[in-house]
């Protein structure tokens, strides 16, 4: 399998005011999806327009349309992974309900955003996203078992999953973050994540109101192979 070629990572000029230039040792990696468009650069453009310091260090672009200027699976980096920004949206009562002591997981974790619309609904117009845009039939993933009330999702592409794999392996080798698959528990509230246990998790692991990332069969197969 191919290793990450850091020279091919697209570096985005994300303003230093948009993240915390505080170097913190990393123990966790969280997988997200953007619930938005396919361009990693466009995602950073959107974050740049705010002043709330919400971002992830990495965004992985998706399948481009006919006018797209990016490649499927393109890795875009906004800031060094040794720094941090808010990407989990956690409140102290989340930890209280789980019986776990509060800590700032944003600081000790690296976030990866996969460009993806998330859950889909079939209407007379076609496969609609939560904002009413349409996803082609070829880009729909059907789950065998519904996840949080949805059985159809925007597909994570093979290129996106491979880029995710390369990043996980890279951070395992560079930072020592364990990447062994922790099982289906990471797709729901996981006390191990809230307790700060090292490893790879999803946004679902710490937020019951989230659906990212969903249990895509190929994504799980990749995680199981690590």
Secondary structure, 3 states (H helix, E strand, C coil): CCCCCHHHCEECCCCHHHCECCCCCCCEEEEEECCCCCCHHHHHHHHHCCCCCECCCEEECCCCCCCCCCCCCCEEECCCCCCECECCCCCHHHHHHHCCCCCCHHHHEEEEEECCCCECEEECCEEECCCCCEECHHHEEEEEEEECCEEEEECCCHHHHHHHHHHHHHHHHHHCCCCCCCCHHHHCCCHHHHCCCCEEEEHHHCCCCCCCCCCCHHHHHHHHHC
